Amino acid sequence: MTKNECSGIWVFAEQRGGRLDRTALELLGKAQELKKNTGEEVTAVLLGSGVEALADTLAHHGADRVILARSENLKAYSARPYQKVLTAMCEKYKPSIFVFGATAQGRDLAPRVMCSLGTGLTADAVDLGFDEEGAFVQTTPAFGGSLLAHIAIPELRPQMVTVRAHVFDIPPEDPDRRAEVILEDVSVEADGDYEVMEAVEKVPGGVSINSADVLVAGGRGIKSEADIAMLRELASLIGGELACSRPLVDEGWLAHELQIGQSGTTVKPKFILNVGISGSVQYMVGMQKAQTIATVNTYDRADMFAISHYGAVADYSKLLPAVIAEIKRRKQ
Ligand SMILES: Cc1cc2nc3c(=O)[nH]c(=O)nc-3n(C[C@H](O)[C@H](O)[C@H](O)COP(=O)(O)OP(=O)(O)OC[C@H]3O[C@@H](n4cnc5c(N)ncnc54)[C@H](O)[C@@H]3O)c2cc1C
C-alpha cells in the first residue's frame, strides 16, 4: 500500500482470555500524542470472541475508534488466523501507522502481517515520534544496545513497529470518553496444523518483575547462590521482588524471567536497588525509567552510579546484612 492511500494510527489491542495486555493501553496513550502531530484518528484493533466489553476500556484510554474482528476461531491467539484477519483489516481500512506491543504475541504476529502486506517493520522500539520533515520515526537500540537507531519507512504503508512494554505510561482513564465501534464478523478458519489444548501463564514467584513497584536486582558482583537468598530476603522485607542482570541467568542461578535489560524485561518500578551491577547499556536500557534508583557497588566509578539517585560504594556482603538487620529491628 502506498503513502497517498493510507491514513490513521492503529494500535493492536492484544488480549488474552478477555484481559487486555497493558501495552495496548500504553500504546493508545502514545498514539494520542502522535495524533497531535498528524491529526489522524487513533484506532484500536481488537480480535477475539466475547470481548465486546473491552471496547469501552480502549475508548477510555484513548481509542477514537475500535475495530473488533469477531470469530470463535479468534478466541485464543493463533498466529495464522490472526495474521489473515489483520492483513484483511489493513487492506480494507488502510492505516498509515500500525503499532504492536513487543510482547510474545506482538513479536510473533507483527512480522507475519508485515510480510503479507509487503511493508516495513521496526522491532523493539523504545520511542516513537516525527522528524523535522514530518516522517514517522521509530527509535530502537542497535549494535547490542550501544547506540540508538532512528528508523523511518518512507514509502510503504502501513509503517509497522513493535514497542517494548513500560516505555510509555498508561494514560489516565477517562470514563466519559467514547469511541466509534465497528464490528467485523469475520469468517476465518482455525489453524488445522495444531490445536492449543491449554494455556498456562508462567509467572515466577507470583509477581512478574515488570509489574513490581519495588525491585532488588543482583549482578555478577554477587558471589554465591546463598547471597541471592539474602537479596530475596531484602526484597521481601521492603515489599519487592528479586530481579537480576544477565550474568546471573547465564550462571543458571536465576530464571530468564527475572532478567532486566535489552534481551530481558523492561521495568519501570518506583524503586530499584542494583547490587553488584556495573551498568552496561544493555542493562540500563531496561530500567533507566525507574523513579528512584539506588546502587551498591565496590567500584566508585561504576556507570550505574551515573544514573543513580542514591549510591553506596561498599561490599554488599558487609552492607546488606546490616541493612536487613536494621529493617527487621524497625519492623519489630
Ligand atoms: C546483545 C546483547 C544483549 C544483552 N542483554 C542484556 C540484558 O538484557 N541484561 C543484562 O543485564 N545484560 C545484557 N547483556 C550483557 C551486558 O553487556 C553486560 O555484560 C551485563 O549487563 C553485565 O552484568 P553485570 O553488571 O551484572 O556484571 P559486571 O559488568 O561484571 O559488573 C559487576 C559489578 O559488580 C561489582 N562488584 C563486584 N563485587 C562486588 C561486591 N562484593 N559488592 C558490590 N559490588 C561488587 C563490580 O564492581 C562490577 O561493577 C547483553 C549483551 C549483549 C551483547
The ligand as an ORCA input file, in Angstrom:
! r2SCAN-3c Opt
* xyz 0 1
  C      23.141     -8.280     22.504
  C      23.355     -8.235     23.991
  C      22.248     -8.205     24.818
  C      22.436     -8.138     26.201
  N      21.330     -8.086     27.007
  C      21.487     -7.922     28.314
  C      20.356     -7.792     29.193
  O      19.195     -7.843     28.777
  N      20.583     -7.609     30.518
  C      21.841     -7.556     31.051
  O      21.971     -7.378     32.271
  N      22.919     -7.715     30.257
  C      22.777     -7.896     28.933
  N      23.894     -8.056     28.150
  C      25.207     -8.186     28.820
  C      25.812     -6.841     29.183
  O      26.593     -6.367     28.108
  C      26.722     -6.935     30.431
  O      27.705     -7.928     30.191
  C      25.964     -7.289     31.721
  O      24.874     -6.406     31.888
  C      26.906     -7.136     32.907
  O      26.220     -7.506     34.067
  P      26.717     -7.004     35.491
  O      26.673     -5.529     35.555
  O      25.927     -7.772     36.492
  O      28.209     -7.561     35.533
  P      29.596     -6.767     35.514
  O      29.643     -5.805     34.403
  O      30.676     -7.788     35.582
  O      29.570     -5.920     36.868
  C      29.684     -6.495     38.139
  C      29.794     -5.340     39.125
  O      29.780     -5.857     40.447
  C      30.629     -5.037     41.234
  N      31.016     -5.824     42.411
  C      31.876     -6.854     42.457
  N      31.941     -7.334     43.735
  C      31.095     -6.591     44.471
  C      30.725     -6.606     45.850
  N      31.226     -7.504     46.709
  N      29.839     -5.690     46.296
  C      29.314     -4.764     45.437
  N      29.630     -4.708     44.125
  C      30.504     -5.609     43.651
  C      31.784     -4.701     40.294
  O      32.454     -3.533     40.727
  C      31.068     -4.509     38.981
  O      30.722     -3.147     38.776
  C      23.739     -8.117     26.760
  C      24.823     -8.150     25.910
  C      24.655     -8.202     24.542
  C      25.866     -8.222     23.656
*
